Amino acid sequence: MPNPSDLVMLRDKLRAFAEARDWDQFHSPKNLSMALMVEVAELMEHFQWLTEEQSGSLSAEKKAIVAEELADILLYLVRLSDKLNVDLPEAAQHKLEKNAVKYPAEQVRGSAKKYSEY
């Protein structure tokens, strides 16, 4: 997980970036969530027709393109969390704790079943 201070620095840079361009007016949670999903779809396009094996061994060129899509996703996610006043590291830690209860390792090891299926 990223260092929380790294995300704060990124959040502050994104705030300044948007402010310098007068884009805050467009950065509603609705718009940011939609932009986030567009970027996720763009990431998915790079894996759409690959086999499982191919998806795990991207060329350097393809990996650089995928890295840019991942960066776009992170930027929109950080911006959205800022607009909603959500502390991402705290939210992620809380979610990990919930998932540990939902998916006890001794019960689900090696299984892809949903928590409601066991």
C-alpha positions in Angstrom: 0.0 0.0 0.0 1.3 3.5 -0.7 2.6 5.6 2.1 -0.3 7.7 3.3 1.9 10.8 3.0 2.5 10.0 -0.7 -1.2 10.0 -1.3 -1.6 13.3 0.6 1.2 14.8 -1.6 -0.5 13.4 -4.7 -3.9 14.8 -3.5 -2.4 18.2 -3.0 -0.7 18.2 -6.5 -4.1 17.2 -8.1 -5.9 20.0 -6.2 -3.3 22.5 -7.5 -3.4 21.0 -11.0 -7.2 21.3 -11.2 -7.2 24.8 -9.6 -4.6 26.1 -12.1 -6.9 25.0 -14.9 -10.2 26.0 -13.3 -11.3 22.4 -13.5 -12.7 22.1 -10.0 -16.1 23.1 -11.4 -16.1 19.9 -13.4 -14.8 17.6 -10.6 -18.1 16.5 -9.0 -18.2 13.1 -7.5 -20.5 12.0 -10.3 -18.1 13.2 -13.0 -15.0 11.9 -11.4 -16.6 8.4 -10.8 -17.6 8.3 -14.5 -14.1 9.4 -15.6 -12.7 6.7 -13.3 -14.8 4.0 -15.0 -13.7 5.2 -18.4 -10.1 4.8 -17.4 -10.8 1.3 -16.0 -12.4 0.4 -19.3 -9.3 1.7 -21.2 -7.2 -0.6 -18.9 -9.4 -3.5 -19.6 -9.0 -3.1 -23.4 -5.3 -4.0 -23.1 -6.2 -7.4 -21.6 -9.4 -8.1 -23.4 -8.2 -10.8 -25.9 -5.1 -12.0 -24.0 -4.8 -15.4 -22.5 -4.2 -15.7 -18.7 -0.5 -16.4 -19.5 -0.2 -13.4 -21.9 -1.8 -11.1 -19.4 0.9 -11.9 -16.9 3.8 -11.4 -19.3 3.4 -8.1 -21.1 6.0 -6.7 -23.4 7.9 -3.6 -22.1 6.0 -1.4 -24.5 2.6 -2.8 -23.5 3.5 -2.6 -19.8 4.4 1.1 -20.2 1.0 1.7 -21.7 -0.8 -0.2 -19.0 1.2 1.7 -16.4 -0.2 5.0 -17.8 -3.7 3.6 -17.6 -3.1 2.6 -14.0 -1.8 6.1 -13.2 -4.9 7.6 -14.7 -7.0 5.4 -12.5 -5.1 6.3 -9.4 -5.3 10.0 -10.2 -9.0 9.9 -10.6 -9.4 7.7 -7.5 -7.4 10.1 -5.4 -9.2 13.1 -6.7 -12.6 11.5 -6.1 -11.6 10.5 -2.5 -10.5 14.1 -2.0 -13.9 15.5 -3.2 -15.7 13.1 -0.9 -13.3 13.6 2.1 -12.4 9.9 2.2 -9.1 8.9 3.7 -8.0 6.2 1.2 -5.4 4.5 3.4 -7.8 4.4 6.3 -10.6 3.1 4.1 -8.4 0.5 2.6 -7.2 -0.7 6.0 -10.8 -0.9 7.2 -11.8 -2.9 4.1 -8.9 -5.3 4.6 -10.0 -6.0 8.1 -13.6 -6.6 7.0 -12.4 -9.0 4.3 -10.3 -10.9 6.8 -13.5 -11.6 8.7 -15.5 -12.4 5.5 -12.9 -14.6 4.1 -11.1 -16.5 6.8 -7.9 -17.9 5.3 -8.4 -21.4 6.8 -11.8 -21.6 5.2 -11.2 -20.1 1.7 -7.6 -20.9 0.9 -7.4 -21.8 -2.8 -11.1 -21.1 -3.4 -12.6 -18.3 -5.6 -16.0 -18.7 -4.0 -17.9 -15.7 -2.8 -18.2 -15.3 1.0 -21.9 -16.2 0.7 -21.1 -19.6 -0.9 -19.3 -21.3 1.9 
